[in-house]
């Protein structure tokens, strides 16, 4: 009996990207709202912003294109807690952010209410 060889399929980079894109599009929501802390924020000369969102046990690479960043009403900084809306993007291998707002946690709000009671 002749032994059958298992054939290994070799993929191109484009094919792997296409497989990842289809898997993500079919299994994840088209729009995500992510709460996290900004880390490694870089505002590139092109106007694009590159950063990570992190929490206690994870980190997520993000990009915000210049056309979307123009609408942000504050200056993002490392350590700032935010709510970021976007979608998973194979090009960035992370989240492409379309909007961002400050995440007002109960702890932060508690500090402001304590300060306002002093005035």
C-alpha atoms as a printed R data frame, in Angstrom:
    type eleno elety resid chain resno       x      y      z
1   ATOM     1    CA   UNK     A     1   0.000  0.000  0.000
2   ATOM     2    CA   UNK     A     2   1.356  3.372 -1.009
3   ATOM     3    CA   UNK     A     3   1.545  5.960  1.769
4   ATOM     4    CA   UNK     A     4  -0.448  9.094  0.986
5   ATOM     5    CA   UNK     A     5   1.298 12.373  1.605
6   ATOM     6    CA   UNK     A     6  -0.568 15.229  3.184
7   ATOM     7    CA   UNK     A     7  -0.217 18.304  1.035
8   ATOM     8    CA   UNK     A     8   0.686 21.571  2.756
9   ATOM     9    CA   UNK     A     9  -1.024 24.631  1.356
10  ATOM    10    CA   UNK     A    10   1.192 27.673  1.007
11  ATOM    11    CA   UNK     A    11  -0.579 31.016  1.296
12  ATOM    12    CA   UNK     A    12   0.465 34.416  0.034
13  ATOM    13    CA   UNK     A    13   0.432 37.368  2.416
14  ATOM    14    CA   UNK     A    14  -2.616 38.774  0.595
15  ATOM    15    CA   UNK     A    15  -4.466 35.474  0.958
16  ATOM    16    CA   UNK     A    16  -3.790 35.356  4.701
17  ATOM    17    CA   UNK     A    17  -4.993 38.959  5.069
18  ATOM    18    CA   UNK     A    18  -8.153 38.079  3.122
19  ATOM    19    CA   UNK     A    19  -8.797 35.031  5.333
20  ATOM    20    CA   UNK     A    20  -8.361 37.130  8.480
21  ATOM    21    CA   UNK     A    21 -10.599 39.898  7.107
22  ATOM    22    CA   UNK     A    22 -13.419 37.465  6.248
23  ATOM    23    CA   UNK     A    23 -13.134 35.688  9.621
24  ATOM    24    CA   UNK     A    24 -13.328 38.979 11.491
25  ATOM    25    CA   UNK     A    25 -16.162 40.418  9.409
26  ATOM    26    CA   UNK     A    26 -18.247 37.264  9.815
27  ATOM    27    CA   UNK     A    27 -17.681 36.818 13.547
28  ATOM    28    CA   UNK     A    28 -17.404 40.289 15.094
29  ATOM    29    CA   UNK     A    29 -19.767 43.262 15.282
30  ATOM    30    CA   UNK     A    30 -19.207 45.826 12.535
31  ATOM    31    CA   UNK     A    31 -19.032 48.590 15.169
32  ATOM    32    CA   UNK     A    32 -17.368 48.315 18.571
33  ATOM    33    CA   UNK     A    33 -17.270 50.682 21.541
34  ATOM    34    CA   UNK     A    34 -14.172 49.991 23.603
35  ATOM    35    CA   UNK     A    35 -13.399 51.395 27.065
36  ATOM    36    CA   UNK     A    36  -9.708 51.595 27.840
37  ATOM    37    CA   UNK     A    37  -6.746 53.657 28.883
38  ATOM    38    CA   UNK     A    38  -4.647 55.374 26.204
39  ATOM    39    CA   UNK     A    39  -1.057 54.187 26.002
40  ATOM    40    CA   UNK     A    40   1.835 55.148 23.671
41  ATOM    41    CA   UNK     A    41  -0.172 57.951 22.014
42  ATOM    42    CA   UNK     A    42   1.552 59.390 18.932
43  ATOM    43    CA   UNK     A    43   0.090 62.159 16.770
44  ATOM    44    CA   UNK     A    44   1.922 61.781 13.460
45  ATOM    45    CA   UNK     A    45   2.743 64.752 11.223
46  ATOM    46    CA   UNK     A    46   0.233 63.337  8.721
47  ATOM    47    CA   UNK     A    47  -2.501 63.995 11.290
48  ATOM    48    CA   UNK     A    48  -3.083 60.283 11.961
49  ATOM    49    CA   UNK     A    49  -2.915 59.072 15.570
50  ATOM    50    CA   UNK     A    50  -1.404 55.785 16.665
51  ATOM    51    CA   UNK     A    51  -1.954 54.447 20.176
52  ATOM    52    CA   UNK     A    52  -3.009 51.462 22.234
53  ATOM    53    CA   UNK     A    53  -5.999 50.988 24.474
54  ATOM    54    CA   UNK     A    54  -5.329 48.862 27.516
55  ATOM    55    CA   UNK     A    55  -6.961 47.543 30.636
56  ATOM    56    CA   UNK     A    56  -5.787 45.312 33.495
57  ATOM    57    CA   UNK     A    57  -5.195 42.260 31.317
58  ATOM    58    CA   UNK     A    58  -5.056 43.308 27.677
59  ATOM    59    CA   UNK     A    59  -3.775 45.752 25.096
60  ATOM    60    CA   UNK     A    60  -5.277 46.650 21.725
61  ATOM    61    CA   UNK     A    61  -3.383 48.545 18.991
62  ATOM    62    CA   UNK     A    62  -5.406 51.386 17.449
63  ATOM    63    CA   UNK     A    63  -5.213 53.985 14.713
64  ATOM    64    CA   UNK     A    64  -7.351 57.068 14.238
65  ATOM    65    CA   UNK     A    65  -7.104 58.610 10.788
66  ATOM    66    CA   UNK     A    66  -6.650 62.376 10.499
67  ATOM    67    CA   UNK     A    67 -10.112 62.841  8.968
68  ATOM    68    CA   UNK     A    68 -11.688 61.337 12.113
69  ATOM    69    CA   UNK     A    69  -9.255 62.880 14.618
70  ATOM    70    CA   UNK     A    70 -10.284 66.401 13.520
71  ATOM    71    CA   UNK     A    71 -13.613 65.794 15.289
72  ATOM    72    CA   UNK     A    72 -12.108 64.907 18.684
73  ATOM    73    CA   UNK     A    73 -12.903 67.711 21.149
74  ATOM    74    CA   UNK     A    74 -10.012 67.118 23.587
75  ATOM    75    CA   UNK     A    75  -6.269 66.375 23.523
76  ATOM    76    CA   UNK     A    76  -5.745 62.655 24.113
77  ATOM    77    CA   UNK     A    77  -2.887 61.768 26.459
78  ATOM    78    CA   UNK     A    78  -1.312 58.605 27.826
79  ATOM    79    CA   UNK     A    79  -3.183 57.369 30.887
80  ATOM    80    CA   UNK     A    80  -6.493 58.978 29.871
81  ATOM    81    CA   UNK     A    81  -9.554 56.716 30.133
82  ATOM    82    CA   UNK     A    82 -11.665 56.893 26.962
83  ATOM    83    CA   UNK     A    83 -14.559 55.312 25.110
84  ATOM    84    CA   UNK     A    84 -13.446 54.662 21.542
85  ATOM    85    CA   UNK     A    85 -15.821 53.705 18.733
86  ATOM    86    CA   UNK     A    86 -14.469 51.876 15.724
87  ATOM    87    CA   UNK     A    87 -14.118 48.605 13.870
88  ATOM    88    CA   UNK     A    88 -11.550 45.834 13.651
89  ATOM    89    CA   UNK     A    89  -9.291 46.511 10.692
90  ATOM    90    CA   UNK     A    90  -6.899 44.023  9.118
91  ATOM    91    CA   UNK     A    91  -4.765 46.847  7.705
92  ATOM    92    CA   UNK     A    92  -3.965 48.114 11.191
93  ATOM    93    CA   UNK     A    93  -4.233 44.701 12.872
94  ATOM    94    CA   UNK     A    94  -6.248 46.366 15.559
95  ATOM    95    CA   UNK     A    95  -9.074 48.835 15.855
96  ATOM    96    CA   UNK     A    96  -9.648 51.692 13.441
97  ATOM    97    CA   UNK     A    97 -11.153 54.390 15.676
98  ATOM    98    CA   UNK     A    98 -13.809 56.724 14.283
99  ATOM    99    CA   UNK     A    99 -14.672 58.678 17.455
100 ATOM   100    CA   UNK     A   100 -13.438 59.069 21.009
101 ATOM   101    CA   UNK     A   101 -14.733 60.565 24.236
102 ATOM   102    CA   UNK     A   102 -13.475 60.787 27.784
103 ATOM   103    CA   UNK     A   103 -14.695 57.912 29.942
104 ATOM   104    CA   UNK     A   104 -16.072 59.414 33.135
105 ATOM   105    CA   UNK     A   105 -15.750 56.589 35.632
106 ATOM   106    CA   UNK     A   106 -17.566 56.711 38.958
107 ATOM   107    CA   UNK     A   107 -14.213 57.202 40.656
108 ATOM   108    CA   UNK     A   108 -13.381 60.266 38.534
109 ATOM   109    CA   UNK     A   109 -16.890 61.702 38.890
110 ATOM   110    CA   UNK     A   110 -16.655 61.179 42.641
111 ATOM   111    CA   UNK     A   111 -13.513 63.299 42.738
112 ATOM   112    CA   UNK     A   112 -15.214 66.130 40.856
113 ATOM   113    CA   UNK     A   113 -18.287 66.079 43.096
114 ATOM   114    CA   UNK     A   114 -16.005 66.184 46.135
115 ATOM   115    CA   UNK     A   115 -14.193 69.211 44.707
116 ATOM   116    CA   UNK     A   116 -17.419 71.017 43.805
117 ATOM   117    CA   UNK     A   117 -18.737 70.593 47.361
118 ATOM   118    CA   UNK     A   118 -15.686 72.516 48.640
119 ATOM   119    CA   UNK     A   119 -16.664 75.638 46.658
